[in-house]
Amino acid sequence: MDAHASHINPEVILLAKTNDIFPFTFPALTSHILQPLDSLDDYMRDHPEKSNRTYFHEILNPPFISSFSHNNITNAFKRAGICPLNGSVIATEATTPSVLTAAPLAGPEATEARVAGIGPKYRPPPERKKIPGQHV
């Protein structure tokens, strides 16, 4: 998920952590570059007449079936510069903020205030058993 401040929902994050789900976030404003397995946007742009739920199986099934090979997954993350980490594969102009997004984002205090507003709904995640040799 994109780590842009506008996409952060404290309730969802707390619910995920309570259920031992740890979201992986991409750096803010880079998910359009770093989504190596996303083919839906390309298909919908190339087939505007099939841009509704009726055709989702046509859109999603073929890439889903063919994408899960070791070679495809490894190369997708390599070409995105994720693994091995390689920031030079992304053109500088691709991550340059536009005029509309050049304003500073809200600081951590804004996020803390949103989390504090959750109040009694918050339940800390249960303690996890440590297994020798496990990285947490």
C-alpha positions as CSV (number, residue, x, y, z in Angstrom):
1,M,0.0,0.0,0.0
2,D,1.1,3.6,-0.6
3,A,2.4,5.2,2.6
4,H,1.1,8.7,1.5
5,A,-0.4,10.5,4.5
6,S,-3.8,10.7,2.8
7,H,-4.0,6.9,2.6
8,I,-3.3,6.2,6.3
9,N,-6.3,5.0,8.2
10,P,-5.3,4.3,11.9
11,E,-8.4,2.1,12.5
12,V,-7.4,-0.2,9.6
13,I,-3.8,-0.3,10.6
14,L,-4.7,-1.2,14.2
15,L,-7.1,-3.8,13.1
16,A,-4.5,-5.3,10.8
17,K,-1.9,-5.4,13.6
18,T,-4.4,-6.9,16.0
19,N,-4.8,-9.8,13.6
20,D,-1.0,-10.2,13.0
21,I,-1.2,-8.6,9.6
22,F,1.7,-6.2,8.9
23,P,1.0,-4.0,5.9
24,F,3.9,-3.4,3.5
25,T,4.1,0.2,2.4
26,F,5.7,1.8,-0.6
27,P,7.3,5.3,-0.1
28,A,4.8,8.1,-0.6
29,L,4.0,9.1,-4.2
30,T,5.9,6.1,-5.7
31,S,3.3,3.3,-5.8
32,H,2.7,4.0,-9.5
33,I,6.3,3.0,-10.1
34,L,6.8,0.3,-7.6
35,Q,3.7,-1.9,-8.3
36,P,5.4,-4.7,-10.3
37,L,2.4,-7.0,-10.5
38,D,-0.3,-4.4,-11.5
39,S,-1.7,-5.0,-15.0
40,L,-5.3,-3.8,-14.4
41,D,-4.7,-0.2,-15.3
42,D,-3.0,-1.1,-18.6
43,Y,-5.9,-3.4,-19.6
44,M,-8.6,-0.9,-18.7
45,R,-6.8,1.8,-20.7
46,D,-6.5,-0.5,-23.7
47,H,-10.0,-1.9,-23.4
48,P,-12.3,0.9,-22.2
49,E,-15.4,-0.9,-23.4
50,K,-14.7,-3.6,-20.8
51,S,-14.1,-1.4,-17.8
52,N,-16.7,-2.8,-15.4
53,R,-17.1,-5.7,-13.0
54,T,-18.7,-8.0,-15.6
55,Y,-15.2,-8.4,-17.2
56,F,-13.0,-8.6,-14.1
57,H,-12.5,-12.3,-14.6
58,E,-11.2,-11.6,-18.2
59,I,-8.9,-8.9,-16.9
60,L,-7.6,-10.6,-13.8
61,N,-7.5,-14.3,-14.4
62,P,-4.9,-14.5,-17.2
63,P,-2.2,-12.3,-15.5
64,F,-2.9,-14.0,-12.2
65,I,-2.4,-17.5,-13.6
66,S,0.7,-16.6,-15.6
67,S,2.4,-14.2,-13.2
68,F,3.2,-16.6,-10.4
69,S,6.4,-18.0,-11.6
70,H,9.7,-17.6,-9.8
71,N,11.3,-15.8,-12.8
72,N,8.4,-13.3,-13.2
73,I,8.2,-12.4,-9.6
74,T,12.0,-12.1,-9.2
75,N,12.4,-9.9,-12.3
76,A,9.4,-7.7,-11.4
77,F,10.9,-6.7,-8.1
78,K,14.4,-6.4,-9.7
79,R,13.0,-4.0,-12.5
80,A,11.2,-1.9,-9.9
81,G,14.5,-1.5,-7.9
82,I,13.0,-3.2,-4.8
83,C,15.2,-6.3,-4.6
84,P,18.0,-6.0,-4.9
85,L,17.6,-2.4,-3.8
86,N,18.5,-0.1,-6.7
87,G,17.2,3.4,-6.7
88,S,18.9,4.2,-10.1
89,V,16.3,2.2,-12.1
90,I,13.7,4.9,-11.4
91,A,14.0,8.1,-13.4
92,T,14.4,11.2,-11.1
93,E,11.5,13.0,-12.9
94,A,9.2,10.1,-12.0
95,T,9.4,10.9,-8.3
96,T,9.6,14.7,-8.6
97,P,6.5,16.2,-6.9
98,S,4.1,18.0,-9.1
99,V,3.0,21.6,-8.2
100,L,-0.1,20.2,-6.4
101,T,1.8,17.8,-4.2
102,A,4.8,20.0,-3.5
103,A,3.2,21.3,-0.2
104,P,4.6,19.7,2.9
105,L,2.7,16.8,4.3
106,A,1.1,16.9,7.8
107,G,3.7,16.1,10.5
108,P,3.6,13.1,12.9
109,E,1.5,15.1,15.4
110,A,-1.4,15.0,12.9
111,T,-1.2,11.2,12.7
112,E,-0.9,11.0,16.5
113,A,-4.0,13.1,16.9
114,R,-5.9,10.8,14.5
115,V,-4.8,7.7,16.4
116,A,-5.6,9.3,19.8
117,G,-9.1,10.0,18.4
118,I,-9.7,6.3,18.1
119,G,-10.0,6.1,21.8
120,P,-11.5,3.0,23.5
121,K,-11.8,1.1,20.2
122,Y,-8.0,0.5,20.3
123,R,-6.9,-2.9,21.5
124,P,-3.2,-3.5,21.7
125,P,-2.1,-6.5,19.7
126,P,-1.7,-9.7,21.7
127,E,1.7,-10.8,22.8
128,R,3.4,-13.1,20.3
129,K,5.4,-16.1,21.3
130,K,9.0,-15.7,20.4
131,I,10.4,-18.6,18.6
132,P,14.2,-19.0,18.8
133,G,15.8,-17.7,15.7
134,Q,12.7,-15.9,14.5
135,H,13.0,-12.3,13.4
136,V,10.1,-10.1,14.4
